[in-house]
């Protein structure tokens, strides 16, 4: 006589259990490599809004983002200048550029845009910038960061730091919007990226210029 357990025989229950353990063993290592989904914080909305304004600008500039003309020539590579083009052109409202974690920042109203008026980093697009300049345009690259929370640490490697509440010295976390407009909340500053036609970078430090050709992501907060 067979012993039944909730509609299953003992052998069937063992088979199901073994299968579940097997699947768990396969997928558990993969979970560590999955990006964190965008958590509910105001910066996610802001970086996505900034990217959307870049795309809208580009649609009126032959696909090029601010600072690059319709003939693909750079005329203003500074972070301040590129944000100013968005603001003066009415492509974005000034409060999108200021994080709620930046109490000292003020919304831009008129005049020259300075670091007092924004919180977020943009990619460097100057020489060497083969990959970076090629990426500073409208496209759907899922591995190209385009706007991020900035680093406020003493350097861009061992002493990075985030503007988010409870952030530890030596650790960065923040919102990142990618070229396809998806937002992720990252808990480290070294990510997998791929710019334009160049090879994938498996461990790209967002805040360091690591290649002579400019084929890695290099997010800057001020200047060019």
C-alpha positions as CSV (number, residue, x, y, z in Angstrom):
1,X,0.0,0.0,0.0
2,X,1.4,3.4,-1.0
3,X,1.5,6.2,1.6
4,X,0.1,9.5,0.1
5,X,1.2,13.0,1.2
6,X,-1.3,15.7,0.2
7,X,-2.0,14.0,-3.1
8,X,1.7,13.0,-3.8
9,X,3.4,9.7,-3.1
10,X,6.6,9.9,-1.0
11,X,8.7,9.3,-4.1
12,X,6.9,12.1,-6.0
13,X,7.5,14.5,-3.1
14,X,11.2,13.6,-3.0
15,X,11.5,14.2,-6.8
16,X,9.8,17.6,-6.5
17,X,12.1,18.5,-3.5
18,X,15.2,17.5,-5.4
19,X,14.1,19.6,-8.4
20,X,13.5,22.7,-6.3
21,X,16.9,22.4,-4.6
22,X,18.5,22.0,-8.0
23,X,16.8,25.1,-9.4
24,X,17.7,27.1,-6.3
25,X,21.4,26.1,-6.7
26,X,21.4,27.3,-10.3
27,X,19.7,30.7,-9.8
28,X,21.1,31.8,-6.5
29,X,24.6,32.7,-7.9
30,X,22.9,34.7,-10.7
31,X,21.0,36.9,-8.2
32,X,24.3,38.5,-7.1
33,X,24.9,39.8,-10.6
34,X,21.4,41.3,-11.2
35,X,21.2,45.0,-10.9
36,X,19.0,46.4,-8.2
37,X,15.7,47.6,-9.5
38,X,15.0,51.3,-9.1
39,X,13.9,51.8,-5.6
40,X,11.3,54.4,-4.7
41,X,13.4,57.5,-4.1
42,X,13.1,61.0,-5.6
43,X,16.4,60.7,-7.4
44,X,15.1,57.9,-9.7
45,X,12.5,60.3,-11.0
46,X,15.0,63.1,-11.4
47,X,17.6,61.2,-13.4
48,X,15.0,59.7,-15.6
49,X,13.5,63.2,-16.2
50,X,16.9,64.6,-17.1
51,X,17.5,61.8,-19.6
52,X,14.0,62.3,-21.2
53,X,14.9,66.0,-21.6
54,X,18.2,65.0,-23.3
55,X,16.2,62.9,-25.8
56,X,13.7,65.6,-26.5
57,X,16.6,68.1,-27.1
58,X,18.2,65.5,-29.4
59,X,15.1,65.1,-31.5
60,X,15.4,68.8,-32.4
61,X,19.2,68.6,-32.9
62,X,19.6,65.7,-35.4
63,X,20.0,63.2,-32.6
64,X,22.7,65.0,-30.7
65,X,22.5,65.8,-27.0
66,X,23.3,69.3,-25.6
67,X,26.8,70.6,-26.2
68,X,27.1,69.0,-29.6
69,X,25.7,70.7,-32.7
70,X,23.7,69.1,-35.5
71,X,27.0,68.5,-37.4
72,X,28.3,66.5,-34.4
73,X,30.8,69.2,-33.4
74,X,31.3,69.8,-29.7
75,X,30.8,73.5,-28.7
76,X,30.2,73.1,-25.0
77,X,31.5,70.1,-23.1
78,X,31.1,71.4,-19.6
79,X,28.5,69.9,-17.3
80,X,27.3,73.4,-16.4
81,X,27.0,74.4,-20.0
82,X,25.0,71.3,-21.0
83,X,22.6,71.7,-18.2
84,X,22.2,75.4,-19.0
85,X,21.3,74.5,-22.6
86,X,18.5,72.3,-21.3
87,X,17.2,75.0,-18.8
88,X,17.4,78.0,-21.1
89,X,15.7,76.0,-23.9
90,X,12.8,75.1,-21.6
91,X,13.6,71.4,-22.1
92,X,13.5,70.7,-18.3
93,X,12.2,72.3,-15.1
94,X,15.0,73.4,-12.8
95,X,13.9,71.3,-9.8
96,X,14.7,68.1,-11.7
97,X,18.4,68.9,-11.5
98,X,18.4,69.2,-7.7
99,X,18.4,66.1,-5.4
100,X,16.3,66.2,-2.2
101,X,19.4,65.1,-0.4
102,X,21.3,68.3,-1.4
103,X,19.9,70.8,1.0
104,X,22.5,73.5,-0.1
105,X,21.4,73.4,-3.7
106,X,19.0,76.0,-5.2
107,X,16.8,75.8,-8.2
108,X,18.1,77.7,-11.2
109,X,16.0,80.8,-12.1
110,X,18.3,82.9,-14.3
111,X,21.9,83.7,-15.1
112,X,24.8,81.3,-15.4
113,X,24.3,77.7,-14.2
114,X,26.7,76.6,-11.6
115,X,27.1,73.5,-9.3
116,X,24.8,75.3,-6.9
117,X,22.0,74.5,-9.3
118,X,22.4,70.8,-9.9
119,X,23.2,67.5,-8.2
120,X,23.9,64.9,-10.9
121,X,26.9,63.8,-13.0
122,X,27.0,63.6,-16.8
123,X,29.5,61.7,-19.0
124,X,32.7,63.5,-20.1
125,X,32.6,63.9,-23.9
126,X,36.0,65.5,-24.6
127,X,39.3,64.0,-25.8
128,X,39.9,61.2,-25.5
129,X,36.3,60.5,-26.1
130,X,35.8,58.1,-29.0
131,X,33.3,56.1,-27.2
132,X,31.9,58.8,-24.9
133,X,31.2,61.4,-27.6
134,X,29.7,58.7,-29.8
135,X,27.4,57.8,-26.9
136,X,26.3,61.4,-26.2
137,X,23.3,61.1,-28.5
138,X,19.9,59.6,-28.7
139,X,20.1,55.8,-28.7
140,X,18.9,52.7,-26.8
141,X,22.1,51.3,-25.3
142,X,21.1,49.3,-22.2
143,X,24.7,49.4,-20.9
144,X,25.6,53.0,-21.2
145,X,25.0,55.2,-18.0
146,X,24.0,58.7,-19.0
147,X,23.0,60.5,-15.7
148,X,24.1,59.4,-12.2
149,X,24.2,60.5,-8.7
150,X,27.6,62.1,-8.1
151,X,30.5,61.0,-6.0
152,X,31.2,63.3,-3.0
153,X,34.2,61.3,-1.6
154,X,37.8,62.3,-1.2
155,X,38.8,60.4,-4.4
156,X,37.1,58.3,-7.0
157,X,38.2,54.8,-5.9
158,X,38.8,53.8,-2.2
159,X,37.2,56.9,-0.7
160,X,34.1,57.3,-2.8
161,X,30.9,58.4,-1.0
162,X,27.3,58.9,-1.8
163,X,25.0,61.9,-1.1
164,X,22.3,59.4,0.1
165,X,21.3,59.3,3.8
166,X,23.3,56.7,5.8
167,X,26.0,56.4,3.2
168,X,29.3,55.2,4.4
169,X,32.7,56.6,3.5
170,X,34.4,54.4,1.0
171,X,31.1,53.2,-0.4
172,X,29.0,54.8,-3.2
173,X,25.4,54.1,-4.0
174,X,23.0,56.0,-6.2
175,X,20.5,56.3,-9.0
176,X,21.7,55.6,-12.6
177,X,19.7,56.1,-15.7
178,X,20.8,54.3,-18.8
179,X,20.5,55.2,-22.5
180,X,17.3,53.1,-22.9
181,X,15.8,55.2,-20.0
182,X,15.7,52.4,-17.5
183,X,16.7,53.4,-14.0
184,X,18.6,51.2,-11.5
185,X,19.7,51.9,-8.0
186,X,23.3,50.8,-7.7
187,X,25.2,49.9,-4.5
188,X,28.7,50.2,-6.0
189,X,30.5,52.5,-8.4
190,X,32.1,49.7,-10.5
191,X,29.6,48.5,-13.1
192,X,29.4,46.6,-16.4
193,X,29.2,49.1,-19.3
194,X,29.5,49.2,-23.0
195,X,29.9,52.4,-25.0
196,X,28.9,52.8,-28.6
197,X,30.6,50.2,-30.8
198,X,33.4,49.4,-28.3
199,X,33.9,46.2,-26.3
200,X,32.0,45.6,-23.1
201,X,33.8,46.8,-19.9
202,X,33.1,44.2,-17.2
203,X,34.4,46.4,-14.3
204,X,34.1,50.1,-15.2
205,X,34.7,52.6,-12.4
206,X,32.1,55.3,-13.2
207,X,34.2,58.1,-11.9
208,X,37.6,57.3,-13.3
209,X,39.0,57.9,-16.9
210,X,40.5,54.4,-17.3
211,X,41.3,54.2,-21.0
212,X,43.4,56.2,-23.4
213,X,40.8,56.0,-26.1
214,X,37.9,57.2,-23.9
215,X,36.0,54.0,-24.4
216,X,35.0,53.6,-20.7
217,X,32.3,55.5,-18.9
218,X,33.6,58.6,-17.1
219,X,31.0,60.5,-15.1
220,X,31.9,64.1,-14.1
221,X,30.2,66.6,-11.9
222,X,31.8,69.9,-13.1
223,X,33.9,71.2,-15.9
224,X,34.7,68.9,-18.8
